[in-house]
Amino acid sequence: MKKSLSIVVVALAVFYSSCSNSTSSDSPKEAKGGKVYGGTLRINETDQYQTLFPTAITDIASAHLAAQVYEGLVKFNAKDLTIIPSVAEKWEVDEAGTTYTFHLKKGVMFQDDECFEGGKGREVKAADFKYSFELLCTDSKDNSNFSATFQDRVVGANDFFAASKGKPTGNLAGVKVIDDYTLSLSLTAPSASFVYALASPAASVVAKEAVEKYGADAKVGTGPFAFVQNTGNDKVILKRNNNYHGTDSLGNQLPFLDSIVISFLPTKKQELDKFENGDLAMVIGLPSESIKDLVESQISNFQNKPPKFILERSPEMATQYYEFNLTKEPFNNIKVRQAFCYAIDRNKIVEDVLKGEAYGPGINGLCPPSFKGYDISKIQGYDFDAAKAKKLLAEAGYPNGKNFPKVKIELNSGGSKNANVVLEIQKQLMEVLNVNVDFEVVPQKQKLEDQKFGRAEIFRAAWIADFPSPENFLWTLYGATVPSDLTQPSYPNTPRYKSADFDKNFDAGKSAKNQEESYVSFMEAEKIMMKDAPVMVLWYEESYRLVKSNVHGIYSNPMRYRDYSSVYIKDVQPEAKEEKK
């Protein structure tokens, strides 16, 4: 099923990103340990970012940018996805596992901005986190992350949210400022994943002055890079935050880079062309055939010592799927949904359309096979079974597709991959079920809005983990937060799936005292959900990453989590040739 290339594929521990040439007019400044300051990292996102306001972030492009501009109490270690200090230098948890006490670093400054007196950023205090968490618990059109973070977890969060109606009000009982540098968070029950939620962009600290001046357009954080400008739809520029508090293990002041330039090329062909021309540092998610062609045409760039390019291949905490709109016919019928799921030959999609660029076909659950101790092979999903698909569709009242209503699949561009996949799915549904489905390609922003309001029958979807737990995937189908009014947006449960049994097991998993217990409950919840088929899982992700070799300090991880604070640009000198005797 997986196709190999005739070169060595470097493993996860190799560099995750790279850079073209420095834009600094000065020579790079040496740092301790042979590291250097200066240079510009040039990277690409195939989708436009939607927002940098922490509580509003729902897409991966926005999350990638926000992680450079904003910070929370804690963050992920990009090497292994463990939780490490960020604005908090340390924390304790009481014996009951319900009270977290965080101690903030002194001297952490907000980035310089006109919203502050004299344009100079001020020091972050515990009260700033209380304000930020109150925003996270406010019922607002700019808040899509309450249910993933504080809801049903933090004492008083639900009541605060219910009373807010657009602006913070009252007192968030579970968040207490002890002093300027000490903050306590009280939970309703122990939660093994709560600290992961605090590492998400949504839990970042924001300045009240910035929110009051800019509203949801605020882009002022404490991160290593400050937002400079968005040049139309072409690119975003981030510059070094000279007042950043972070240092590396050698005591070097971070970040090393002068700037980061993020472009928004919509196709992988454009991205690869830019990479080959030296205008981009890395390409993620290329089909294996494109990689093969590049390797064969530029084999010396991979074989030289040191190599110019490095190729990585690794599984990811990501799943590609289609979701059904359960509020519309015919997908309010479980047998129709199951028929569609059985009608798809996922192996054919992986081999013929993706050219092997996938970890494997999605024949089990929604969760990828990336969580140690969570065995997805125990989940009965949907493998190709034409006879069963036809039988189910007939039982639903559409024998051989007769009188099946007109339905549409809506998808964002995402280069040619998404279009090629939908064409194959359209073909398979016609061949197996005699059902013709239309599809429409729209901008990512429109697709996200249409999903929330259920404006099509089927949507192309994908989920990349916000934190390394099955909880994050199953949260997307939690029904307790789905509005009963169809005119109100539903997020993240855009299929509007509701199951009391699923929710009960999901809640049990969230409040479990340890990972083993939580996995038992999550597994049961996922089995229930897959039987109900609100989504049609297609494949589990595995990505090729092509990078230049002159950047150091960033590591691959299956969450695609990016932290550019420790990246530095330095060419490795060629190995000396042995003298002939």
C-alpha positions in Angstrom: 0.0 0.0 0.0 2.9 2.4 0.7 5.2 3.3 -2.1 8.9 3.7 -1.4 11.4 6.0 -3.0 14.9 5.1 -4.0 16.5 7.4 -1.5 16.8 7.4 2.3 13.9 9.0 3.9 15.0 10.9 7.0 13.1 10.1 10.2 11.1 12.3 12.6 14.0 13.7 14.5 15.3 15.6 11.5 14.6 19.3 10.7 11.0 20.2 10.2 11.4 23.5 8.3 14.0 25.6 6.5 14.8 28.9 4.9 15.9 30.4 1.7 18.3 33.3 2.0 18.6 36.0 4.7 17.1 39.4 4.0 19.3 41.0 6.6 22.0 43.3 5.2 24.3 42.5 8.1 26.3 39.3 8.5 24.8 36.7 10.8 25.6 37.3 14.5 27.1 34.3 16.3 25.4 32.9 19.3 26.4 30.3 21.8 26.8 26.7 20.6 27.5 27.6 17.0 24.0 29.1 16.4 23.5 32.3 14.6 21.1 35.2 14.5 19.5 36.7 11.4 17.7 35.6 8.3 14.2 35.2 7.0 12.2 32.0 7.0 10.0 31.6 3.9 7.1 29.1 4.1 3.7 28.6 2.5 0.2 27.7 3.6 -2.1 26.4 0.9 -5.1 27.9 2.7 -5.6 31.5 3.8 -5.5 32.1 7.5 -8.9 33.2 8.8 -8.2 35.0 12.1 -5.4 35.5 14.7 -7.9 36.2 17.5 -7.2 33.2 19.9 -10.8 32.3 20.9 -11.9 32.4 17.2 -9.3 30.1 15.7 -10.7 27.0 14.0 -8.4 26.3 11.1 -4.8 25.0 11.0 -3.3 27.9 9.0 -4.5 30.4 11.6 -3.2 28.1 14.4 0.2 27.9 12.8 0.5 31.7 12.7 -1.0 32.3 16.1 1.5 30.0 17.7 4.3 32.4 16.7 2.4 35.6 17.9 0.7 34.4 21.1 1.5 32.2 24.1 -0.4 30.7 27.0 0.6 29.4 30.4 2.1 26.3 28.8 2.9 25.0 25.3 3.9 21.9 23.5 7.5 20.7 23.1 7.8 20.4 19.3 10.1 17.3 19.6 7.8 15.0 21.5 4.5 17.0 22.2 5.0 17.0 25.9 3.8 20.0 27.9 6.5 22.5 28.9 6.4 25.9 30.6 5.7 29.1 28.5 4.5 32.2 30.3 4.2 30.2 33.5 7.5 29.0 34.8 6.1 26.2 36.9 2.8 24.9 38.3 1.4 22.5 40.9 -1.7 20.3 41.0 -3.3 19.4 44.4 -3.8 15.9 45.5 -7.4 15.8 44.3 -6.3 16.8 40.8 -8.7 19.7 40.6 -6.7 22.8 41.5 -3.9 24.0 39.4 -1.6 26.8 40.7 0.5 28.5 38.0 3.5 30.8 38.8 4.1 33.3 36.0 7.6 34.4 34.9 8.4 37.9 35.8 9.3 40.3 33.0 7.2 38.7 30.2 6.1 41.7 28.0 3.3 42.1 25.5 4.7 43.1 22.1 5.0 46.8 21.4 1.9 48.2 19.9 0.0 51.5 19.7 -2.7 50.1 22.0 -0.3 50.6 24.9 0.9 53.9 26.4 3.8 55.2 24.4 3.5 52.3 22.1 5.5 50.1 24.5 4.3 46.7 25.6 3.7 46.3 29.3 4.4 43.3 31.6 2.0 40.4 31.7 0.2 39.8 35.0 -2.0 37.1 36.3 -5.0 39.4 35.8 -4.3 39.3 32.1 -4.9 35.6 32.1 -8.1 36.0 34.1 -9.3 38.5 31.5 -8.3 36.2 28.6 -10.0 33.2 30.2 -13.2 35.2 30.7 -13.2 36.0 27.0 -12.8 32.2 26.4 -15.9 31.7 28.5 -18.0 34.4 26.8 -20.8 33.6 24.4 -19.7 35.5 21.3 -19.5 35.1 17.6 -15.7 35.4 18.0 -15.5 32.4 20.4 -15.5 28.9 18.9 -13.4 27.2 21.5 -15.2 27.3 24.8 -16.5 23.7 24.5 -13.0 22.4 23.8 -11.4 24.1 26.7 -13.2 25.3 29.8 -16.8 24.1 29.3 -17.7 21.4 31.9 -14.2 21.6 33.3 -13.5 24.9 35.1 -15.7 25.8 38.1 -18.3 28.4 37.1 -17.4 28.4 33.4 -20.8 27.1 32.3 -22.6 29.7 34.4 -20.4 32.5 33.2 -20.9 31.5 29.5 -24.7 31.3 30.0 -24.8 34.8 31.5 -22.4 36.5 29.2 -24.3 37.0 25.9 -21.6 38.8 24.0 -19.4 40.3 26.7 -17.7 39.1 29.9 -19.9 39.5 32.9 -19.9 38.5 36.6 -17.1 36.4 38.1 -15.5 33.3 36.7 -15.3 31.5 40.0 -12.8 28.8 39.0 -10.1 31.4 38.0 -8.5 33.3 40.9 -5.7 35.8 40.9 -3.6 35.1 44.0 -1.1 37.9 43.2 0.4 39.5 40.2 2.4 36.4 39.3 0.2 33.6 40.7 -3.0 32.2 39.3 -5.2 29.3 40.3 -7.6 27.3 38.2 -10.2 25.0 39.9 -11.8 22.2 38.0 -15.1 20.5 38.6 -13.4 17.1 38.3 -9.9 15.8 37.5 -9.1 16.0 33.8 -6.1 14.3 32.3 -6.3 16.5 29.2 -6.9 19.9 30.8 -3.3 20.9 30.6 -3.3 20.1 26.9 -6.3 22.5 26.4 -4.2 25.2 28.1 -1.6 24.7 25.4 -4.1 25.4 22.5 -4.1 28.8 20.8 -7.5 29.6 22.3 -6.0 29.7 25.8 -3.4 32.3 24.9 -3.0 35.5 26.9 -4.4 38.7 25.3 -4.1 42.3 26.3 -7.3 44.1 27.3 -5.9 47.2 25.6 -5.5 45.4 22.3 -9.0 43.9 22.4 -10.6 47.3 23.3 -8.8 49.0 20.4 -9.0 46.3 17.7 -11.7 43.9 18.8 -11.3 40.5 17.1 -8.7 42.0 14.7 -6.2 42.2 17.6 -2.9 40.6 16.9 -0.9 41.5 20.0 0.6 38.7 22.0 3.8 37.8 23.9 5.2 35.4 21.3 8.6 35.3 19.6 7.3 37.1 16.5 5.1 40.1 16.0 2.5 40.5 13.2 3.7 43.2 10.8 1.4 43.2 7.9 -0.9 41.2 5.7 -0.1 42.1 2.1 -3.5 41.4 0.6 -4.0 37.7 -0.2 -0.4 37.2 -1.0 1.6 36.9 2.2 1.9 37.6 5.9 5.1 39.0 7.5 6.1 38.3 11.1 9.1 40.1 12.6 11.4 39.3 15.5 10.0 40.4 18.9 13.1 42.0 20.4 11.5 41.9 23.9 10.7 38.2 23.9 11.3 36.5 27.2 12.5 33.1 25.9 16.0 31.7 26.0 17.4 28.3 24.9 19.2 25.8 27.0 22.5 27.6 26.4 21.1 31.0 27.4 20.8 32.4 24.0 18.0 35.1 23.7 15.3 33.9 21.4 14.2 34.0 18.6 17.2 33.8 16.2 15.3 34.7 13.0 14.8 38.3 11.9 11.5 37.5 10.2 9.1 34.9 8.8 7.3 35.4 5.5 4.2 33.2 4.9 2.8 33.0 1.4 -0.6 31.5 0.4 0.0 29.6 -2.8 -3.2 27.5 -3.4 -1.6 24.6 -5.3 1.2 22.2 -4.5 2.6 22.6 -8.0 3.1 26.4 -7.4 4.6 25.6 -4.0 7.0 23.0 -5.4 8.1 25.4 -8.2 8.8 28.1 -5.6 10.8 25.6 -3.5 12.9 24.5 -6.5 13.6 28.1 -7.4 14.8 28.8 -3.8 11.9 31.0 -2.8 10.5 28.6 -0.2 12.1 26.6 2.6 9.9 23.6 2.7 6.9 21.8 1.1 4.5 19.6 3.1 2.1 17.1 1.7 3.3 16.5 -1.8 2.2 13.4 -3.7 4.9 10.7 -3.8 5.1 10.9 -7.6 6.0 14.5 -7.4 8.7 13.7 -4.8 10.0 10.9 -7.0 10.3 13.2 -10.0 12.1 15.8 -8.0 14.5 13.3 -6.5 15.3 11.7 -9.8 16.0 15.1 -11.5 18.0 16.5 -8.6 19.5 13.4 -7.0 22.8 15.1 -6.1 20.9 17.6 -3.9 19.9 14.7 -1.7 23.1 12.7 -1.9 25.7 15.4 -1.3 27.4 15.7 2.1 25.9 17.8 3.5 22.7 17.4 1.3 20.9 20.5 0.0 17.5 19.0 0.5 16.2 16.6 3.2 13.1 14.4 2.7 11.0 13.2 5.6 8.1 10.8 5.7 6.0 10.3 8.8 2.5 9.4 10.1 0.4 12.3 11.5 -2.3 12.8 14.0 -4.7 13.7 11.2 -7.7 12.1 9.5 -9.4 13.0 6.2 -13.1 12.4 6.0 -16.4 13.7 4.6 -19.2 14.7 6.9 -22.9 14.3 6.4 -25.5 17.0 7.1 -27.8 15.0 9.5 -30.4 17.8 9.4 -31.3 17.3 5.7 -32.6 14.5 3.6 -31.4 11.9 2.7 -28.7 11.9 5.3 -31.0 12.1 8.2 -31.5 8.4 7.4 -28.8 6.2 9.1 -29.0 3.6 6.4 -28.2 6.1 3.6 -25.1 7.2 5.6 -24.0 3.6 6.1 -24.6 2.8 2.4 -22.4 5.7 1.3 -19.7 4.5 3.8 -19.7 0.9 2.5 -19.7 2.1 -1.2 -16.3 3.7 -1.0 -13.2 1.8 -1.9 -10.6 3.6 0.3 -7.7 1.4 -0.8 -8.3 2.5 -4.4 -8.3 6.1 -3.3 -5.0 5.7 -1.4 -3.3 3.8 -4.2 -4.6 5.4 -7.4 -5.5 8.9 -6.3 -3.1 9.7 -3.4 -0.3 7.6 -5.0 0.4 6.0 -1.6 0.6 9.3 0.3 -1.4 8.1 3.3 -0.7 6.1 6.4 -3.6 3.9 5.5 -7.3 3.7 4.5 -9.8 4.9 7.0 -11.5 1.6 7.7 -11.7 1.9 11.5 -12.7 5.0 13.4 -12.3 8.8 13.2 -9.2 8.7 15.4 -5.9 8.0 13.6 -3.6 5.2 14.7 -1.3 7.6 16.4 -2.2 7.4 20.1 -0.2 4.8 22.1 -2.6 2.5 24.0 -5.6 3.4 21.9 -6.1 0.5 19.5 -8.3 1.6 16.6 -8.4 -1.9 15.2 -11.0 -2.6 17.9 -13.3 -0.1 16.2 -15.6 -1.5 13.5 -15.6 1.0 10.7 -16.5 0.7 7.0 -14.5 -1.2 4.5 -15.6 -1.5 0.8 -18.7 -3.8 0.5 -20.7 -3.1 -2.6 -23.4 -5.7 -1.8 -24.0 -4.3 1.7 -24.1 -0.7 0.4 -26.7 -1.6 -2.2 -28.8 -3.5 0.3 -28.8 -0.6 2.8 -29.7 2.0 0.2 -32.6 -0.2 -0.9 -33.8 -0.6 2.7 -33.6 3.2 3.0 -36.1 3.5 0.1 -33.8 4.1 -2.9 -33.3 0.7 -4.7 -30.6 1.0 -7.2 -30.5 4.7 -6.6 -34.1 5.2 -7.8 -35.6 8.6 -6.7 -32.4 9.5 -4.8 -32.5 13.3 -4.3 -30.0 15.7 -5.7 -27.1 16.2 -3.2 -23.9 18.3 -3.2 -20.5 17.8 -1.8 -18.8 21.1 -0.9 -15.0 21.2 -0.6 -12.2 23.7 -0.4 -9.5 23.7 -3.1 -6.4 22.4 -1.3 -4.6 22.0 -4.5 -5.5 19.1 -6.9 -5.7 16.5 -4.1 -9.2 17.4 -2.9 -10.5 17.7 -6.4 -9.1 14.3 -7.5 -10.5 12.6 -4.4 -14.0 14.0 -4.9 -14.0 12.9 -8.6 -13.1 9.4 -7.5 -15.8 9.4 -4.9 -18.3 10.7 -7.3 -17.4 7.9 -9.7 -17.5 5.2 -7.1 -21.0 6.3 -5.8 -22.3 6.1 -9.3 -20.8 2.7 -10.0 -21.9 1.1 -6.8 -25.1 2.8 -5.8 -26.2 4.4 -9.1 -26.3 7.7 -7.3 -25.0 10.9 -8.9 -23.7 13.6 -6.6 -22.6 17.1 -7.6 -19.7 18.9 -6.0 -18.6 22.5 -5.6 -15.2 23.9 -4.8 -15.3 27.1 -2.7 -12.7 29.1 -0.7 -11.8 27.7 2.7 -13.5 30.6 4.6 -16.8 30.0 2.8 -16.7 26.3 3.4 -16.1 26.7 7.1 -19.1 29.1 7.3 -21.3 26.8 5.2 -20.4 23.8 7.4 -21.5 25.7 10.5 -24.9 26.5 9.0 -25.4 23.2 7.1 -25.6 24.7 3.6 -24.8 21.5 1.8 -25.5 17.8 2.2 -21.9 16.6 2.4 -18.7 18.5 3.3 -15.1 17.6 2.8 -13.4 17.8 6.2 -10.2 17.0 8.0 -9.0 17.1 11.6 -5.5 17.6 12.8 -5.0 17.1 16.5 -4.9 20.2 18.7 -3.5 18.0 21.4 -2.4 14.3 21.4 -5.5 12.5 22.6 -8.5 10.8 21.0 -10.6 13.3 23.0 -9.7 16.1 20.5 -11.1 14.1 17.6 -14.3 12.9 19.3 -15.0 16.4 20.6 -15.9 17.3 17.1 -19.0 15.2 17.4 -20.1 16.0 20.9 -23.8 16.7 20.8 -24.5 18.7 24.0 -23.4 21.9 22.4 -25.4 21.6 19.1 -28.0 24.3 18.9 -31.6 23.2 18.3 -32.2 26.2 16.1 -30.9 25.3 12.6 -30.4 29.0 11.9 -27.7 29.1 14.6 -24.1 28.0 13.8 -22.9 24.7 15.1 -19.2 24.2 15.8 -17.2 22.0 16.0 -20.1 19.5 15.6 -21.0 20.7 12.1 -22.8 17.5 11.1 -25.1 18.2 14.2 -24.8 14.7 15.4 -26.6 14.0 18.6 -26.3 10.8 20.7 -26.9 10.6 24.4 -24.9 7.4 24.7 -22.0 8.9 22.8 -22.0 12.1 25.0 -22.2 10.0 28.2 -19.1 8.0 27.3 -17.3 11.1 26.0 -18.0 12.9 29.3 -16.7 9.9 31.2 -13.5 9.9 29.2 -13.0 13.6 29.8 -13.4 13.3 33.6 -11.4 10.1 34.0 -8.6 10.1 36.5 -6.0 8.6 34.2 -5.4 8.0 30.5 -6.2 4.2 30.7 -9.6 4.9 32.1 -10.3 7.7 29.6 -9.3 5.6 26.7 -11.9 2.9 27.6 -14.7 5.5 27.6 -13.5 7.2 24.4 -13.3 3.8 22.7 -16.9 3.1 23.6 -18.0 6.5 22.4 -16.2 6.1 19.1 -17.8 2.7 18.5 -21.3 4.2 19.0 -20.5 7.1 16.7 -19.1 5.0 13.9 -22.2 2.8 13.9 -24.3 5.9 13.5 -22.0 7.1 10.6 -22.3 10.9 10.9 -19.0 11.0 9.0 -17.4 9.0 6.2 -13.8 8.4 7.2 -11.5 8.2 4.1 -7.8 7.9 5.2 -5.3 8.5 7.9 -2.6 11.0 7.0 1.0 10.5 6.4 3.0 13.3 4.9 6.1 13.8 2.8 8.0 16.9 3.9 10.7 18.3 1.7 13.0 20.8 3.4 16.3 22.6 2.9 19.1 21.5 5.2 20.4 24.9 6.3 17.8 25.5 9.1 18.2 24.0 12.5 16.0 23.9 15.6 12.6 22.7 14.4 11.5 19.1 14.6 8.8 17.1 12.9 5.8 16.0 15.0 2.6 14.3 14.1 0.4 17.3 15.2 2.1 19.6 12.7 2.7 21.9 15.7 5.1 24.6 14.7 7.4 26.6 17.0 9.9 28.8 15.1 11.3 30.4 18.2 14.5 28.3 18.2 15.0 28.1 14.4 18.3 29.4 13.1 19.8 29.4 9.6 23.3 28.2 9.1 24.8 26.3 6.2 26.8 23.2 7.2 30.3 23.1 5.7 31.0 20.3 3.2 32.9 17.3 4.6 36.6 17.5 4.0 37.9 15.0 1.5 40.5 12.6 2.7 43.9 13.1 1.2 45.3 10.4 -0.9 48.4 8.8 0.6 
